[in-house]
Amino acid sequence: MSIRFPIILLGATALSACATVENMADDVANELTTEQVGTATLSFADGRTAGTARLLSDDDQLSLAVTVNGMEPGPHGFHLHTTGACNAPDFTSAGGHLNPYNRSHGRLSPDGSHLGDMPNLQVNASGSASATVDVSDNPSSALEEIFDADGTAVVVHAGADDYRTDPAGDAGSRIACGVLQRS
């Protein structure tokens, strides 16, 4: 009996290690098929860095990975805006939400949402947040809209997006902004 226990334990450990190696292989394969196609440095109105955004693409999905720091805790609306301009202090130069298909605002809209509508960022007690969100399941079409002649900005708002109030989700003032640049 005492001989079986170590062998069983060793076997379980080996199987556990195999599962971990397989998971690592899947993660590496996913990283190899995902391409960074754009980046933005987000800034506050006073010029301090607020975070970064990375636009990621594979054959089936376009995603936005965003990290922010120095913000008030709680939910914050963030969106892709129609113009690649971030003039302080209010960032209104970024225009409205990116909406090339003329849809209503919000993830809860029965008519579909803007291309630029994203879920709220959940900023923690230390003032930071990270999220990766899906932008579109048609990367080539979305990239044409994002990298059009006047560009696109990533904007973070002071409050939460309610996912339904048209045209902007009642998310409050714009507190951080960054222009997406092709990688």
C-alpha positions as CSV (number, residue, x, y, z in Angstrom):
1,M,0.0,0.0,0.0
2,S,2.7,2.5,0.9
3,I,4.3,1.8,-2.6
4,R,1.2,2.6,-4.5
5,F,0.5,6.0,-3.0
6,P,3.8,7.6,-4.2
7,I,3.3,6.1,-7.7
8,I,-0.3,7.4,-7.9
9,L,0.8,10.8,-6.6
10,L,3.7,10.8,-9.2
11,G,1.2,9.8,-11.9
12,A,-1.2,12.6,-10.9
13,T,1.6,15.1,-10.9
14,A,2.7,14.1,-14.3
15,L,-0.8,14.3,-15.7
16,S,-1.2,17.7,-14.1
17,A,2.1,18.9,-15.7
18,C,0.9,17.6,-19.1
19,A,-2.3,19.6,-18.8
20,T,-0.3,22.7,-17.9
21,V,2.1,22.2,-20.8
22,E,-1.0,21.8,-23.2
23,N,-2.5,25.0,-21.8
24,M,0.8,26.8,-22.3
25,A,1.0,25.5,-25.9
26,D,-2.6,26.7,-26.6
27,D,-1.7,30.1,-25.2
28,V,1.4,30.4,-27.3
29,A,-0.6,29.3,-30.4
30,N,-3.2,32.0,-29.7
31,E,-0.5,34.6,-29.3
32,L,1.0,33.6,-32.6
33,T,-2.3,34.0,-34.5
34,T,-3.2,37.4,-32.9
35,E,-1.6,40.4,-34.5
36,Q,-1.3,43.9,-33.0
37,V,-2.6,46.2,-35.6
38,G,-2.9,49.5,-33.7
39,T,-1.9,51.3,-30.5
40,A,-2.8,54.4,-28.6
41,T,-1.4,56.2,-25.5
42,L,-4.2,57.6,-23.5
43,S,-3.7,60.9,-21.8
44,F,-5.5,63.0,-19.2
45,A,-6.3,66.7,-20.1
46,D,-3.2,67.8,-18.1
47,G,-1.0,65.7,-20.3
48,R,-0.3,62.9,-17.8
49,T,-0.4,59.4,-19.2
50,A,-3.7,57.6,-18.4
51,G,-3.0,54.3,-20.0
52,T,-2.6,52.4,-23.3
53,A,-4.9,50.7,-25.8
54,R,-3.9,47.9,-28.2
55,L,-6.0,46.9,-31.2
56,L,-5.6,43.1,-31.8
57,S,-6.7,41.1,-34.8
58,D,-6.9,37.5,-35.9
59,D,-8.8,36.0,-38.8
60,D,-12.1,36.0,-36.9
61,Q,-12.1,38.8,-34.3
62,L,-10.9,42.4,-33.7
63,S,-10.3,43.2,-30.0
64,L,-9.2,46.2,-28.0
65,A,-6.9,45.6,-25.0
66,V,-6.9,48.6,-22.7
67,T,-5.1,49.4,-19.4
68,V,-5.7,52.6,-17.4
69,N,-4.2,54.1,-14.2
70,G,-4.9,57.1,-12.1
71,M,-8.7,57.1,-12.4
72,E,-11.5,57.3,-9.9
73,P,-12.7,53.8,-8.8
74,G,-15.9,52.6,-10.3
75,P,-17.3,51.9,-13.8
76,H,-16.2,54.2,-16.7
77,G,-17.6,54.3,-20.1
78,F,-15.1,54.0,-22.9
79,H,-15.6,54.1,-26.6
80,L,-14.0,54.4,-30.0
81,H,-14.8,57.9,-31.3
82,T,-15.0,59.0,-34.9
83,T,-12.1,61.4,-35.2
84,G,-8.4,60.8,-34.3
85,A,-8.0,64.0,-32.4
86,C,-7.6,64.5,-28.6
87,N,-7.5,68.2,-28.0
88,A,-7.6,69.1,-24.3
89,P,-9.2,70.0,-22.1
90,D,-12.5,68.3,-23.1
91,F,-11.5,66.0,-25.9
92,T,-14.6,66.9,-27.9
93,S,-12.3,67.0,-31.0
94,A,-12.7,63.2,-31.0
95,G,-16.3,63.6,-32.2
96,G,-19.1,61.2,-31.4
97,H,-18.9,57.4,-31.1
98,L,-17.7,55.5,-34.2
99,N,-20.9,54.6,-35.9
100,P,-20.4,53.9,-39.6
101,Y,-23.6,51.7,-39.8
102,N,-25.9,54.4,-38.3
103,R,-27.1,52.3,-35.4
104,S,-28.5,53.3,-32.0
105,H,-26.2,53.6,-29.1
106,G,-25.7,50.8,-26.6
107,R,-25.1,47.2,-26.2
108,L,-28.8,46.9,-25.0
109,S,-30.1,48.5,-28.2
110,P,-32.4,46.2,-30.1
111,D,-31.1,47.7,-33.4
112,G,-27.5,46.8,-32.6
113,S,-24.8,49.0,-31.2
114,H,-22.3,51.5,-32.6
115,L,-19.0,50.0,-33.7
116,G,-17.4,52.1,-31.1
117,D,-19.6,51.0,-28.1
118,M,-17.5,49.1,-25.5
119,P,-18.5,47.7,-22.1
120,N,-17.7,49.8,-19.0
121,L,-14.1,49.7,-17.6
122,Q,-14.3,48.6,-14.0
123,V,-11.6,50.7,-12.3
124,N,-10.4,49.2,-9.0
125,A,-9.7,50.9,-5.6
126,S,-6.1,51.6,-6.6
127,G,-7.4,53.5,-9.7
128,S,-6.4,51.0,-12.4
129,A,-8.2,48.7,-14.8
130,S,-7.4,46.3,-17.6
131,A,-9.8,44.7,-20.1
132,T,-9.8,43.1,-23.5
133,V,-13.1,43.5,-25.3
134,D,-14.3,42.4,-28.7
135,V,-14.8,45.2,-31.2
136,S,-16.0,43.3,-34.3
137,D,-16.2,39.8,-35.8
138,N,-15.3,41.3,-39.2
139,P,-11.8,42.7,-38.7
140,S,-11.1,43.9,-42.2
141,S,-14.3,46.0,-42.4
142,A,-13.8,47.4,-38.9
143,L,-10.2,48.3,-39.6
144,E,-11.2,50.2,-42.7
145,E,-13.5,52.3,-40.5
146,I,-11.0,52.7,-37.7
147,F,-8.1,53.7,-39.9
148,D,-10.1,56.0,-42.3
149,A,-8.9,59.4,-43.4
150,D,-9.5,61.2,-40.1
151,G,-8.6,58.3,-37.8
152,T,-10.2,57.1,-34.5
153,A,-9.7,58.0,-30.9
154,V,-10.2,55.8,-27.7
155,V,-12.0,57.9,-25.1
156,V,-12.6,57.1,-21.4
157,H,-15.5,58.9,-19.7
158,A,-16.0,60.1,-16.1
159,G,-19.0,57.9,-15.5
160,A,-20.6,54.6,-16.4
161,D,-22.3,54.0,-19.8
162,D,-25.9,53.0,-19.3
163,Y,-25.8,51.0,-22.6
164,R,-29.0,52.5,-23.9
165,T,-29.2,56.3,-23.9
166,D,-28.7,57.5,-27.5
167,P,-26.3,58.8,-28.7
168,A,-23.6,58.4,-26.0
169,G,-24.8,56.4,-23.0
170,D,-25.0,59.2,-20.5
171,A,-21.4,58.4,-19.5
172,G,-20.4,62.0,-18.6
173,S,-17.4,64.1,-19.5
174,R,-14.4,62.8,-21.4
175,I,-11.4,62.3,-19.0
176,A,-8.8,60.5,-21.1
177,C,-8.2,60.2,-24.8
178,G,-5.7,58.6,-27.2
179,V,-5.5,58.4,-31.0
180,L,-5.1,54.9,-32.5
181,Q,-2.1,54.6,-34.8
182,R,-1.4,51.6,-37.1
183,S,1.3,49.3,-35.7
